[in-house]
Amino acid sequence: MQETIPAFVERYTEKNALIDECDELFDKNEADTNKLEALIKEKIAKLDAVLAKIHLVSPLQNPALPTDKVDDFIVGVAEKLERANKLKIEFDERLKKQIQMHDKLMEDINPLNELGEREVK
């Protein structure tokens, strides 16, 4: 029986070392994920601010402007607005994927956390 105890101790020590390594990798991955998510949210906020400014001065939203300005505005800005809206949709999709990846990471790590909390008696 004494011969098996060192083997159990060795496996227990290896298990704890692997769990510690997984925790470190998880923490790094989670930090990177959070940074990327914050960056995407920042880009969306900046894009929303630009779109809001454009809509604020848009003759389509502000009928008090002369009608000749409407045509100039539409020609000059329509393509850029379309591109900005496509970027916003792309950023929103990336944010959703980022959140899904983070949730998947949490689902994957929870069983390891539970394993790490088990006590060998």
PyMOL CGO cylinders between C-alpha atoms (Angstrom):
from pymol import cmd
from pymol.cgo import CYLINDER

trace = [
    CYLINDER, 0.00, 0.00, 0.00, 2.86, 2.39, 0.72, 0.3, 1, 1, 1, 1, 1, 1,
    CYLINDER, 2.86, 2.39, 0.72, 4.20, 1.93, -2.80, 0.3, 1, 1, 1, 1, 1, 1,
    CYLINDER, 4.20, 1.93, -2.80, 1.00, 3.31, -4.29, 0.3, 1, 1, 1, 1, 1, 1,
    CYLINDER, 1.00, 3.31, -4.29, 0.87, 6.43, -2.11, 0.3, 1, 1, 1, 1, 1, 1,
    CYLINDER, 0.87, 6.43, -2.11, 3.91, 8.06, -3.79, 0.3, 1, 1, 1, 1, 1, 1,
    CYLINDER, 3.91, 8.06, -3.79, 2.29, 7.37, -7.16, 0.3, 1, 1, 1, 1, 1, 1,
    CYLINDER, 2.29, 7.37, -7.16, -0.92, 9.07, -6.01, 0.3, 1, 1, 1, 1, 1, 1,
    CYLINDER, -0.92, 9.07, -6.01, 1.04, 12.00, -4.63, 0.3, 1, 1, 1, 1, 1, 1,
    CYLINDER, 1.04, 12.00, -4.63, 2.90, 12.33, -7.93, 0.3, 1, 1, 1, 1, 1, 1,
    CYLINDER, 2.90, 12.33, -7.93, -0.32, 12.25, -9.97, 0.3, 1, 1, 1, 1, 1, 1,
    CYLINDER, -0.32, 12.25, -9.97, -1.96, 14.72, -7.59, 0.3, 1, 1, 1, 1, 1, 1,
    CYLINDER, -1.96, 14.72, -7.59, 1.02, 17.05, -7.93, 0.3, 1, 1, 1, 1, 1, 1,
    CYLINDER, 1.02, 17.05, -7.93, 0.97, 16.73, -11.73, 0.3, 1, 1, 1, 1, 1, 1,
    CYLINDER, 0.97, 16.73, -11.73, -2.77, 17.42, -11.75, 0.3, 1, 1, 1, 1, 1, 1,
    CYLINDER, -2.77, 17.42, -11.75, -2.31, 20.57, -9.69, 0.3, 1, 1, 1, 1, 1, 1,
    CYLINDER, -2.31, 20.57, -9.69, 0.55, 21.74, -11.93, 0.3, 1, 1, 1, 1, 1, 1,
    CYLINDER, 0.55, 21.74, -11.93, -1.58, 21.21, -15.04, 0.3, 1, 1, 1, 1, 1, 1,
    CYLINDER, -1.58, 21.21, -15.04, -4.51, 23.03, -13.47, 0.3, 1, 1, 1, 1, 1, 1,
    CYLINDER, -4.51, 23.03, -13.47, -2.23, 25.93, -12.52, 0.3, 1, 1, 1, 1, 1, 1,
    CYLINDER, -2.23, 25.93, -12.52, -0.92, 26.06, -16.09, 0.3, 1, 1, 1, 1, 1, 1,
    CYLINDER, -0.92, 26.06, -16.09, -4.48, 26.01, -17.45, 0.3, 1, 1, 1, 1, 1, 1,
    CYLINDER, -4.48, 26.01, -17.45, -5.45, 28.79, -15.05, 0.3, 1, 1, 1, 1, 1, 1,
    CYLINDER, -5.45, 28.79, -15.05, -2.56, 30.95, -16.26, 0.3, 1, 1, 1, 1, 1, 1,
    CYLINDER, -2.56, 30.95, -16.26, -3.47, 30.32, -19.91, 0.3, 1, 1, 1, 1, 1, 1,
    CYLINDER, -3.47, 30.32, -19.91, -7.12, 31.01, -19.16, 0.3, 1, 1, 1, 1, 1, 1,
    CYLINDER, -7.12, 31.01, -19.16, -6.33, 34.26, -17.37, 0.3, 1, 1, 1, 1, 1, 1,
    CYLINDER, -6.33, 34.26, -17.37, -4.16, 35.43, -20.28, 0.3, 1, 1, 1, 1, 1, 1,
    CYLINDER, -4.16, 35.43, -20.28, -6.79, 34.42, -22.82, 0.3, 1, 1, 1, 1, 1, 1,
    CYLINDER, -6.79, 34.42, -22.82, -9.55, 36.09, -20.84, 0.3, 1, 1, 1, 1, 1, 1,
    CYLINDER, -9.55, 36.09, -20.84, -7.52, 39.31, -20.55, 0.3, 1, 1, 1, 1, 1, 1,
    CYLINDER, -7.52, 39.31, -20.55, -6.86, 39.28, -24.30, 0.3, 1, 1, 1, 1, 1, 1,
    CYLINDER, -6.86, 39.28, -24.30, -10.53, 38.58, -24.98, 0.3, 1, 1, 1, 1, 1, 1,
    CYLINDER, -10.53, 38.58, -24.98, -11.60, 41.44, -22.72, 0.3, 1, 1, 1, 1, 1, 1,
    CYLINDER, -11.60, 41.44, -22.72, -9.17, 43.82, -24.45, 0.3, 1, 1, 1, 1, 1, 1,
    CYLINDER, -9.17, 43.82, -24.45, -10.46, 42.82, -27.87, 0.3, 1, 1, 1, 1, 1, 1,
    CYLINDER, -10.46, 42.82, -27.87, -14.07, 43.18, -26.75, 0.3, 1, 1, 1, 1, 1, 1,
    CYLINDER, -14.07, 43.18, -26.75, -13.33, 46.65, -25.32, 0.3, 1, 1, 1, 1, 1, 1,
    CYLINDER, -13.33, 46.65, -25.32, -11.59, 47.65, -28.56, 0.3, 1, 1, 1, 1, 1, 1,
    CYLINDER, -11.59, 47.65, -28.56, -14.56, 46.53, -30.66, 0.3, 1, 1, 1, 1, 1, 1,
    CYLINDER, -14.56, 46.53, -30.66, -16.96, 48.41, -28.36, 0.3, 1, 1, 1, 1, 1, 1,
    CYLINDER, -16.96, 48.41, -28.36, -14.76, 51.51, -28.63, 0.3, 1, 1, 1, 1, 1, 1,
    CYLINDER, -14.76, 51.51, -28.63, -14.78, 51.30, -32.44, 0.3, 1, 1, 1, 1, 1, 1,
    CYLINDER, -14.78, 51.30, -32.44, -18.57, 50.90, -32.45, 0.3, 1, 1, 1, 1, 1, 1,
    CYLINDER, -18.57, 50.90, -32.45, -18.96, 53.93, -30.16, 0.3, 1, 1, 1, 1, 1, 1,
    CYLINDER, -18.96, 53.93, -30.16, -16.72, 56.06, -32.40, 0.3, 1, 1, 1, 1, 1, 1,
    CYLINDER, -16.72, 56.06, -32.40, -18.59, 54.95, -35.49, 0.3, 1, 1, 1, 1, 1, 1,
    CYLINDER, -18.59, 54.95, -35.49, -21.93, 55.69, -33.81, 0.3, 1, 1, 1, 1, 1, 1,
    CYLINDER, -21.93, 55.69, -33.81, -20.69, 59.17, -32.90, 0.3, 1, 1, 1, 1, 1, 1,
    CYLINDER, -20.69, 59.17, -32.90, -19.66, 59.88, -36.50, 0.3, 1, 1, 1, 1, 1, 1,
    CYLINDER, -19.66, 59.88, -36.50, -22.97, 58.58, -37.83, 0.3, 1, 1, 1, 1, 1, 1,
    CYLINDER, -22.97, 58.58, -37.83, -24.86, 60.72, -35.33, 0.3, 1, 1, 1, 1, 1, 1,
    CYLINDER, -24.86, 60.72, -35.33, -22.95, 63.83, -36.44, 0.3, 1, 1, 1, 1, 1, 1,
    CYLINDER, -22.95, 63.83, -36.44, -23.66, 63.07, -40.09, 0.3, 1, 1, 1, 1, 1, 1,
    CYLINDER, -23.66, 63.07, -40.09, -27.35, 62.55, -39.42, 0.3, 1, 1, 1, 1, 1, 1,
    CYLINDER, -27.35, 62.55, -39.42, -27.45, 65.75, -37.38, 0.3, 1, 1, 1, 1, 1, 1,
    CYLINDER, -27.45, 65.75, -37.38, -26.29, 67.88, -40.32, 0.3, 1, 1, 1, 1, 1, 1,
    CYLINDER, -26.29, 67.88, -40.32, -28.04, 65.82, -42.96, 0.3, 1, 1, 1, 1, 1, 1,
    CYLINDER, -28.04, 65.82, -42.96, -30.48, 67.81, -45.07, 0.3, 1, 1, 1, 1, 1, 1,
    CYLINDER, -30.48, 67.81, -45.07, -32.61, 64.70, -45.09, 0.3, 1, 1, 1, 1, 1, 1,
    CYLINDER, -32.61, 64.70, -45.09, -33.00, 65.07, -41.32, 0.3, 1, 1, 1, 1, 1, 1,
    CYLINDER, -33.00, 65.07, -41.32, -32.95, 68.87, -41.34, 0.3, 1, 1, 1, 1, 1, 1,
    CYLINDER, -32.95, 68.87, -41.34, -35.42, 70.24, -43.93, 0.3, 1, 1, 1, 1, 1, 1,
    CYLINDER, -35.42, 70.24, -43.93, -34.52, 73.85, -43.10, 0.3, 1, 1, 1, 1, 1, 1,
    CYLINDER, -34.52, 73.85, -43.10, -31.45, 73.63, -45.32, 0.3, 1, 1, 1, 1, 1, 1,
    CYLINDER, -31.45, 73.63, -45.32, -31.72, 74.79, -48.96, 0.3, 1, 1, 1, 1, 1, 1,
    CYLINDER, -31.72, 74.79, -48.96, -32.71, 72.07, -51.44, 0.3, 1, 1, 1, 1, 1, 1,
    CYLINDER, -32.71, 72.07, -51.44, -29.58, 72.48, -53.57, 0.3, 1, 1, 1, 1, 1, 1,
    CYLINDER, -29.58, 72.48, -53.57, -27.55, 71.37, -50.54, 0.3, 1, 1, 1, 1, 1, 1,
    CYLINDER, -27.55, 71.37, -50.54, -29.56, 68.13, -50.37, 0.3, 1, 1, 1, 1, 1, 1,
    CYLINDER, -29.56, 68.13, -50.37, -28.27, 66.86, -53.70, 0.3, 1, 1, 1, 1, 1, 1,
    CYLINDER, -28.27, 66.86, -53.70, -24.67, 67.77, -52.83, 0.3, 1, 1, 1, 1, 1, 1,
    CYLINDER, -24.67, 67.77, -52.83, -25.00, 66.03, -49.49, 0.3, 1, 1, 1, 1, 1, 1,
    CYLINDER, -25.00, 66.03, -49.49, -26.52, 62.88, -50.97, 0.3, 1, 1, 1, 1, 1, 1,
    CYLINDER, -26.52, 62.88, -50.97, -23.83, 62.60, -53.64, 0.3, 1, 1, 1, 1, 1, 1,
    CYLINDER, -23.83, 62.60, -53.64, -20.97, 63.36, -51.26, 0.3, 1, 1, 1, 1, 1, 1,
    CYLINDER, -20.97, 63.36, -51.26, -22.01, 61.32, -48.28, 0.3, 1, 1, 1, 1, 1, 1,
    CYLINDER, -22.01, 61.32, -48.28, -24.27, 58.48, -49.42, 0.3, 1, 1, 1, 1, 1, 1,
    CYLINDER, -24.27, 58.48, -49.42, -21.42, 56.13, -50.30, 0.3, 1, 1, 1, 1, 1, 1,
    CYLINDER, -21.42, 56.13, -50.30, -19.57, 56.93, -47.08, 0.3, 1, 1, 1, 1, 1, 1,
    CYLINDER, -19.57, 56.93, -47.08, -22.71, 56.37, -45.02, 0.3, 1, 1, 1, 1, 1, 1,
    CYLINDER, -22.71, 56.37, -45.02, -23.26, 53.02, -46.67, 0.3, 1, 1, 1, 1, 1, 1,
    CYLINDER, -23.26, 53.02, -46.67, -19.67, 52.03, -45.91, 0.3, 1, 1, 1, 1, 1, 1,
    CYLINDER, -19.67, 52.03, -45.91, -19.96, 53.25, -42.32, 0.3, 1, 1, 1, 1, 1, 1,
    CYLINDER, -19.96, 53.25, -42.32, -23.17, 51.27, -41.81, 0.3, 1, 1, 1, 1, 1, 1,
    CYLINDER, -23.17, 51.27, -41.81, -21.50, 48.15, -43.23, 0.3, 1, 1, 1, 1, 1, 1,
    CYLINDER, -21.50, 48.15, -43.23, -18.57, 48.66, -40.83, 0.3, 1, 1, 1, 1, 1, 1,
    CYLINDER, -18.57, 48.66, -40.83, -20.98, 49.03, -37.92, 0.3, 1, 1, 1, 1, 1, 1,
    CYLINDER, -20.98, 49.03, -37.92, -22.72, 45.79, -38.87, 0.3, 1, 1, 1, 1, 1, 1,
    CYLINDER, -22.72, 45.79, -38.87, -19.32, 44.06, -39.17, 0.3, 1, 1, 1, 1, 1, 1,
    CYLINDER, -19.32, 44.06, -39.17, -18.22, 45.38, -35.76, 0.3, 1, 1, 1, 1, 1, 1,
    CYLINDER, -18.22, 45.38, -35.76, -21.52, 44.29, -34.20, 0.3, 1, 1, 1, 1, 1, 1,
    CYLINDER, -21.52, 44.29, -34.20, -21.08, 40.79, -35.66, 0.3, 1, 1, 1, 1, 1, 1,
    CYLINDER, -21.08, 40.79, -35.66, -17.50, 40.60, -34.42, 0.3, 1, 1, 1, 1, 1, 1,
    CYLINDER, -17.50, 40.60, -34.42, -18.60, 41.68, -30.97, 0.3, 1, 1, 1, 1, 1, 1,
    CYLINDER, -18.60, 41.68, -30.97, -21.25, 38.94, -30.93, 0.3, 1, 1, 1, 1, 1, 1,
    CYLINDER, -21.25, 38.94, -30.93, -18.65, 36.35, -32.00, 0.3, 1, 1, 1, 1, 1, 1,
    CYLINDER, -18.65, 36.35, -32.00, -16.22, 37.63, -29.39, 0.3, 1, 1, 1, 1, 1, 1,
    CYLINDER, -16.22, 37.63, -29.39, -18.84, 37.30, -26.67, 0.3, 1, 1, 1, 1, 1, 1,
    CYLINDER, -18.84, 37.30, -26.67, -19.71, 33.78, -27.89, 0.3, 1, 1, 1, 1, 1, 1,
    CYLINDER, -19.71, 33.78, -27.89, -16.04, 32.80, -27.83, 0.3, 1, 1, 1, 1, 1, 1,
    CYLINDER, -16.04, 32.80, -27.83, -15.70, 34.14, -24.30, 0.3, 1, 1, 1, 1, 1, 1,
    CYLINDER, -15.70, 34.14, -24.30, -18.79, 32.22, -23.18, 0.3, 1, 1, 1, 1, 1, 1,
    CYLINDER, -18.79, 32.22, -23.18, -17.42, 29.04, -24.83, 0.3, 1, 1, 1, 1, 1, 1,
    CYLINDER, -17.42, 29.04, -24.83, -14.11, 29.55, -23.05, 0.3, 1, 1, 1, 1, 1, 1,
    CYLINDER, -14.11, 29.55, -23.05, -15.94, 29.83, -19.73, 0.3, 1, 1, 1, 1, 1, 1,
    CYLINDER, -15.94, 29.83, -19.73, -17.90, 26.65, -20.48, 0.3, 1, 1, 1, 1, 1, 1,
    CYLINDER, -17.90, 26.65, -20.48, -14.68, 24.81, -21.32, 0.3, 1, 1, 1, 1, 1, 1,
    CYLINDER, -14.68, 24.81, -21.32, -12.81, 25.96, -18.23, 0.3, 1, 1, 1, 1, 1, 1,
    CYLINDER, -12.81, 25.96, -18.23, -15.55, 25.30, -15.66, 0.3, 1, 1, 1, 1, 1, 1,
    CYLINDER, -15.55, 25.30, -15.66, -15.04, 21.51, -15.59, 0.3, 1, 1, 1, 1, 1, 1,
    CYLINDER, -15.04, 21.51, -15.59, -11.31, 22.09, -15.06, 0.3, 1, 1, 1, 1, 1, 1,
    CYLINDER, -11.31, 22.09, -15.06, -12.04, 24.47, -12.20, 0.3, 1, 1, 1, 1, 1, 1,
    CYLINDER, -12.04, 24.47, -12.20, -14.31, 21.87, -10.64, 0.3, 1, 1, 1, 1, 1, 1,
    CYLINDER, -14.31, 21.87, -10.64, -11.59, 19.27, -11.04, 0.3, 1, 1, 1, 1, 1, 1,
    CYLINDER, -11.59, 19.27, -11.04, -9.09, 21.59, -9.39, 0.3, 1, 1, 1, 1, 1, 1,
    CYLINDER, -9.09, 21.59, -9.39, -11.37, 22.06, -6.40, 0.3, 1, 1, 1, 1, 1, 1,
    CYLINDER, -11.37, 22.06, -6.40, -11.65, 18.36, -5.71, 0.3, 1, 1, 1, 1, 1, 1,
    CYLINDER, -11.65, 18.36, -5.71, -9.75, 17.10, -2.75, 0.3, 1, 1, 1, 1, 1, 1,
    CYLINDER, -9.75, 17.10, -2.75, -7.90, 13.83, -2.70, 0.3, 1, 1, 1, 1, 1, 1,
    CYLINDER, -7.90, 13.83, -2.70, -8.46, 12.10, 0.60, 0.3, 1, 1, 1, 1, 1, 1,
]
cmd.load_cgo(trace, "trace")
